[in-house]
């Protein structure tokens, strides 16, 4: 049997089916349908390479798939199995392989079958299991934690943190629900009564070309062709007057507008969503461009019988008199009759109960050549007695080359499990929303207590910062006084003594006195003491800042540290105004002292860069070294007085101080101070 004709390409594409033919010994493909490139992303020519199938099976499933296929092909003429393959982009896809074995003289000659994409079904099953488990666990955990929160909230500040953590967990739960919507194959869009989009899932970008953040806050008519907007507005108003659920399809021919201006066909389901204050409408939007195109490509082919045998959906074909020409075992079993009991008979003769609703639709397709997509029916069938099952049916016209409709192809899918899963998800969502509302009300009460305590803490912190600022000012004033006294008094006295000692040394030298060496040592000691007192005076209060300004003071500081400590310091200054307040200059100078002291004592740096400049009226200062750096997260609870004093000083003058560092990356201390 060949796969080269395309009579039911639309069926294969609509159900994500890949027909294939392969050697049972080497697994090398002899034929692969064009759907393979769309579903898995690999060019068709790669599929015909040796070991392509085995190489691209998901590693954890590879041995099972190869062994199962090898064993089954030797003992069975028909078998099915499920496994995962790796797509060209690295994603993992679930496949169900339905295989027929052509055997001659007891030896398998050819394998033919269909690979069916069942990823969405697997994901939906897993999501439902995870969501149910999570909801049950979350409910119990939240109740226990809320009890503890109520007990600790009376007089305990730690209880407030626990309540905040509960709030964060609920927010995370909501984020997981958003992630679930983003994982749905359809684009989910939620709008309010004004037609403004308040939520859009990630699939919107794939279908419409817009990122979700581009459309949130915009009018929903952004996604509609202009010619439909007036009519849509009237229908929108009617919907909110009588909100009700509308399932996907329902026979409507709908179009949407892509970001690039192109139009494409869609199916849309609507569901009203009520909150405490608003009525919203949630819509699931599905792009059916491919399905529409497949309807136009339907042609007769030689693989019909084979496809009818292995396809996991119901398939049948009616001629112009609505007689069954083909029907597969799946659909015949649903009808409770063998395949032979259908062939050559009209639908009225075989299915009296269903014919009344189906015949008018089939006649419409025969007369107009237009397909009917998305029909739904809920019925009890012989295959499932005593149980109502949900089925969808699509009718496609079969046209000859001159455009004449010569028959109708019918595709029936059992949607019962999917409907049940959707209902379970809706119920889980409603339960989650109810629990979130309960927790929100409880957290509001906690937040009121938090708000009062937060105000008290902020008032205490503000008072402490103001006191710190006054202490810094008082400290600097006292340092300035002591520094002046040291400089004007003790330093000058020591200098005078050093001069006298020098004069006495010269006189002793001239008279060849015996005390020349002693006088020299006294002079050197006095000069050293004078230098130390001068250095102490500068450390207590940098008079150079008052006398020469910030730029010159920083340059002198850099040269002094480079000279005394052996660390190369590059100093740059550009674009700094001259009317900087003295408090700002003194703040920057003190920050430079502390930062360079850290470079020398802790960083093990060999080089540092000091940069002073202005930007948009802001005074900017930065010290950057090439030292060993440190882990900021680990240092948060160990921060020393030096870095704390930097932050306090800069905050006091209305500025911001930042520290950036990492192991092996050096350290950067930057300061930004606005103009007064």
Residue pairs with C-beta under 8 A, 6 or more apart in sequence:
1 112
1 302
1 303
1 305
1 306
2 31
2 302
2 303
3 19
3 20
3 21
3 31
3 33
3 112
3 303
4 31
4 301
4 302
5 299
5 300
5 301
5 302
5 303
6 297
6 299
6 301
7 298
7 299
7 300
7 301
7 302
7 303
7 304
8 298
8 301
8 303
8 304
8 307
8 315
8 409
9 34
9 35
9 294
9 297
9 298
10 291
10 294
10 295
10 297
10 298
10 396
11 17
11 294
11 307
11 311
11 313
11 315
11 409
11 411
12 18
12 19
12 33
12 35
12 114
12 307
13 35
13 38
13 290
13 291
13 294
14 290
14 291
14 294
14 394
14 411
15 116
15 311
15 312
15 313
15 411
15 413
16 35
16 39
16 116
16 117
17 33
17 35
17 114
17 115
17 116
17 117
17 311
18 32
18 33
18 35
18 36
18 39
18 114
18 115
18 116
19 31
19 32
19 33
19 35
19 112
19 113
19 114
19 303
19 307
20 29
20 31
20 32
20 33
20 36
20 112
20 113
20 114
20 115
21 29
21 30
21 31
21 32
21 110
21 111
21 112
22 28
22 29
22 30
22 53
22 110
22 111
22 112
23 30
23 110
23 111
24 73
24 101
24 108
24 109
24 110
24 111
26 50
27 51
27 53
27 54
27 66
27 69
28 48
28 49
28 50
28 51
28 52
28 53
29 47
29 48
29 52
29 53
30 48
30 110
32 44
32 47
32 48
34 44
36 42
36 44
36 47
36 115
37 43
37 44
39 93
39 117
40 56
40 85
40 87
40 88
40 93
41 87
41 88
41 89
42 52
42 56
42 87
42 88
46 52
54 62
54 66
56 85
56 86
57 65
57 66
57 83
57 84
57 85
57 86
58 83
58 84
58 85
58 86
58 92
60 84
61 83
61 84
64 83
65 81
65 83
68 81
69 81
69 97
69 99
72 79
72 81
72 99
72 101
73 79
73 99
73 101
73 108
73 111
74 108
76 101
77 100
77 101
77 103
78 99
78 100
78 101
79 99
79 101
80 96
80 97
80 98
80 99
81 96
81 97
81 99
82 94
82 95
82 96
82 97
82 118
83 94
83 95
83 97
84 92
84 93
84 94
84 95
85 92
85 93
85 95
86 92
86 93
87 93
93 117
93 119
94 117
94 118
94 119
94 121
94 122
95 115
95 116
95 117
95 118
96 115
96 116
96 118
96 312
97 113
97 114
97 115
97 116
98 113
98 114
98 116
98 310
98 312
99 111
99 112
99 113
100 111
100 112
100 113
100 306
100 309
100 310
101 108
101 110
101 111
102 108
102 109
102 110
102 111
102 112
103 109
112 306
113 310
114 307
114 310
114 311
116 312
120 185
121 418
123 183
124 418
124 421
125 421
127 180
127 183
127 425
128 421
128 424
128 425
128 428
131 180
131 425
131 428
132 424
132 428
134 173
134 176
135 428
135 431
135 432
138 169
138 173
138 435
139 435
142 166
142 169
142 170
142 435
142 439
145 162
145 166
146 166
146 439
146 442
148 162
149 159
149 162
149 163
149 166
149 446
151 159
152 158
152 159
152 162
153 159
153 160
153 163
153 446
153 449
157 453
160 446
160 449
160 450
160 453
163 443
163 446
163 447
163 450
164 450
166 439
166 443
167 439
167 443
170 436
170 439
170 440
170 443
173 432
173 436
174 436
177 429
177 432
178 199
178 201
181 188
181 199
181 201
182 201
182 202
182 203
184 201
184 203
184 284
185 203
185 286
186 203
186 284
186 285
186 286
187 200
187 201
187 203
187 204
187 206
187 207
187 208
187 284
187 285
187 286
188 199
188 200
188 201
188 203
188 282
188 283
188 284
188 285
189 197
189 199
189 200
189 201
189 204
189 215
189 220
189 223
189 282
189 283
189 285
190 197
190 198
190 199
190 200
190 273
190 280
190 281
190 282
190 283
191 197
191 198
191 220
191 280
191 281
191 283
192 198
192 278
192 279
192 280
193 240
193 278
193 279
193 280
195 219
195 220
195 221
195 233
195 236
196 217
196 218
196 219
196 220
197 215
197 216
197 217
197 218
197 219
197 220
197 222
198 216
198 280
199 212
199 216
200 210
200 212
200 215
200 216
201 212
202 212
204 210
204 211
204 212
204 215
205 211
205 212
207 256
207 266
207 285
207 287
208 215
208 223
208 256
208 257
208 258
208 259
209 258
209 259
209 260
210 222
210 259
215 222
215 223
221 229
221 232
221 233
222 257
223 256
223 257
224 232
224 256
224 257
225 255
225 256
225 257
225 263
226 257
228 255
239 270
239 281
240 279
240 281
243 272
243 279
243 281
244 272
245 269
245 270
245 271
245 272
246 268
246 269
246 270
246 271
247 269
247 376
248 267
248 268
248 269
248 284
248 286
248 374
249 267
249 373
249 374
249 375
249 376
249 392
250 374
251 372
251 373
251 374
251 375
252 267
252 268
253 265
254 265
254 266
254 267
254 268
255 263
255 264
255 265
255 266
256 263
256 264
256 265
256 266
256 285
256 287
257 263
258 264
264 287
264 289
265 287
265 288
265 289
265 292
266 285
266 286
266 287
266 288
267 285
267 286
267 288
267 373
267 374
268 283
268 284
268 285
268 286
269 283
269 284
270 281
270 282
270 283
271 281
271 282
271 283
272 279
272 280
272 281
272 282
273 279
273 280
273 281
273 282
274 280
276 437
288 373
291 373
295 371
295 396
295 397
298 396
298 397
298 398
298 399
298 409
300 398
304 317
304 326
305 326
307 315
308 315
308 326
308 327
308 328
308 329
309 328
309 329
311 328
311 330
312 330
313 330
313 411
313 412
313 413
314 328
314 330
314 331
314 334
314 391
314 410
314 411
314 412
314 413
314 414
315 326
315 327
315 328
315 330
315 331
315 409
315 410
315 411
315 412
316 324
316 326
316 327
316 328
316 331
316 342
316 409
316 410
316 412
317 324
317 325
317 326
317 327
317 398
317 407
317 408
317 409
317 410
318 324
318 325
318 347
318 362
318 407
318 408
318 410
319 325
319 406
319 407
320 366
320 405
320 406
320 407
321 346
322 346
322 347
322 348
322 359
322 362
322 363
322 408
323 344
323 345
323 346
324 342
324 343
324 344
324 345
324 346
324 347
324 350
325 343
325 407
326 343
327 339
327 342
327 343
328 339
329 339
331 412
332 338
332 339
332 341
332 342
333 383
334 381
334 382
334 383
334 412
334 414
335 342
335 350
335 351
335 381
335 382
336 381
336 382
336 383
337 350
341 350
342 350
347 354
347 355
347 358
347 359
347 362
348 355
348 359
351 358
353 379
354 377
354 379
357 377
358 393
361 372
361 375
361 395
362 395
362 408
364 370
364 372
365 371
365 372
365 395
365 396
365 397
365 405
365 408
366 397
366 405
366 408
367 405
369 397
369 399
369 403
369 405
370 397
371 394
371 395
371 396
371 397
372 394
372 395
373 394
374 392
374 394
375 392
375 393
375 394
375 395
376 390
376 391
376 392
376 393
376 415
377 390
377 391
377 393
378 388
378 389
378 390
378 391
379 388
379 389
379 391
380 386
380 387
380 388
380 389
381 389
389 414
389 416
390 414
390 415
390 416
390 419
391 412
391 413
391 414
391 415
391 416
392 412
392 413
392 415
393 410
393 411
393 412
393 413
394 410
394 411
395 408
395 409
395 410
396 408
396 409
396 410
396 411
397 405
397 407
397 408
398 405
398 406
398 407
398 408
398 409
399 405
399 406
400 406
465 648
465 651
465 652
468 648
468 652
469 648
469 652
472 648
472 649
472 652
476 541
476 586
479 540
479 541
480 540
480 541
482 537
482 540
482 541
483 537
483 538
483 540
483 541
483 543
484 537
484 541
484 543
486 533
486 536
486 537
486 540
487 534
487 537
487 543
490 533
491 530
491 533
491 534
491 537
494 526
494 529
494 530
494 533
495 530
497 526
498 523
498 526
498 527
498 530
501 519
501 522
501 523
501 526
502 523
504 519
505 516
505 519
505 520
505 523
507 513
508 514
508 515
508 516
508 519
509 516
537 543
538 544
539 593
542 553
542 586
542 589
544 552
544 553
544 556
545 553
545 582
545 585
545 586
545 589
546 582
548 556
549 578
549 585
550 576
550 580
550 585
550 588
550 589
550 612
551 573
551 576
551 612
553 585
553 589
554 571
554 573
554 588
554 589
554 592
554 610
554 612
555 571
555 573
557 589
557 592
557 593
557 596
558 569
558 571
558 596
558 610
559 569
561 567
561 569
561 596
561 600
562 568
562 569
565 600
567 599
567 600
567 605
567 606
567 607
567 608
568 606
568 607
568 608
569 596
569 607
569 608
569 609
569 610
570 607
570 608
570 609
570 610
571 610
572 609
572 610
572 611
572 612
572 613
573 611
573 612
573 613
574 612
574 613
575 613
575 614
575 615
576 612
576 613
576 614
576 619
577 614
580 619
581 653
581 676
583 653
584 619
584 653
584 673
584 676
587 649
587 650
587 652
587 653
587 655
587 671
587 673
588 612
588 619
588 621
588 671
588 673
590 645
590 649
591 621
591 623
591 646
591 649
591 650
591 657
591 669
591 671
592 610
592 621
592 623
594 642
594 643
594 645
594 646
595 623
595 646
595 669
596 608
596 610
596 623
597 642
598 642
598 643
598 667
598 669
599 605
599 608
599 623
599 625
599 627
599 667
602 627
603 625
603 627
603 628
603 629
603 666
603 667
604 627
604 628
605 625
605 626
605 627
605 628
605 666
606 626
607 625
607 626
608 623
608 624
608 625
608 626
609 622
609 623
609 624
609 625
610 622
610 623
611 620
611 621
611 622
611 624
612 620
612 621
613 620
614 620
617 674
617 675
618 672
618 673
618 674
618 675
619 655
619 671
619 672
619 673
619 674
619 675
620 670
620 671
620 672
621 670
621 671
621 673
622 668
622 669
622 670
622 671
623 668
623 669
623 670
624 666
624 667
624 668
625 666
625 667
626 666
627 666
627 667
628 663
628 664
628 666
629 661
629 662
629 663
629 664
629 665
629 666
629 667
630 661
630 662
630 663
630 667
631 661
631 662
631 663
632 659
632 660
632 661
632 662
635 661
643 659
646 657
646 669
646 671
647 657
650 656
650 657
650 671
650 673
651 657
653 673
654 673
654 674
654 676
655 671
655 672
655 673
655 674
656 671
656 672
657 669
657 670
657 671
658 668
658 669
658 670
658 671
659 667
659 668
659 669
660 667
660 668
660 670
661 667
661 668
